[in-house]
Amino acid sequence: MNLNATLIAQFVVFFILAGFTMKFVWPPLMNALDERAKKIADGLAAAERGKSDLAAAEKRAQAELTSAQEAGQKRIGDAEKRGQSIIDEAKKTAAEEAARIIATAKADADQQATQVREALRDQVATLAVKGAEQILKREVNAAVHADLLNQLKAEL
């Protein structure tokens, strides 16, 4: 009986210890394990959110970079167009200025040619009067024959 009593005593102590452990030790231990599992799950979820946020940020950065490159290319194109229009405008202005200078030079040349013709007519009229004077062996008065000289100038 001693063996049975010892065995029963051991069962009783075991059940008391098991009951104590289940009532006082097991719940805090399970709570600690549950909290640790929750923290690990939250950490993994945060890591996943971080990965997805990083991927989204990379996409946004790539989109911004592409947009900036396109805007830069557009500005370069606009600047080239503006430069070409400035060059074309300068060429047009230079051509107009050249045409104006040429027209002025032609007008000056025409005016000088007219003045030279008038001077030549006067000289021819004077020579004609001198020639007529020598032919007639007398002096012809230019003031008296002004109408005749003017008609002669007009014919020349």
Protein Blocks (a to p, Z undefined) as FASTA:
>chain_A
ZZmmmmmmmmmmmmmmmmmmmmmmmmmmmmmmmmmmmmmmmmmmmmmmmmmmmmmmmmmm
mmmmmmmmmmmmmmmmmmmmmmmmmmmmmmmmmmmmmmmmmmmmmmmmmmmmmmmmmmmm
mmmmmmmmmmmmmmnopacdfklmmmmmmmmmmmZZ
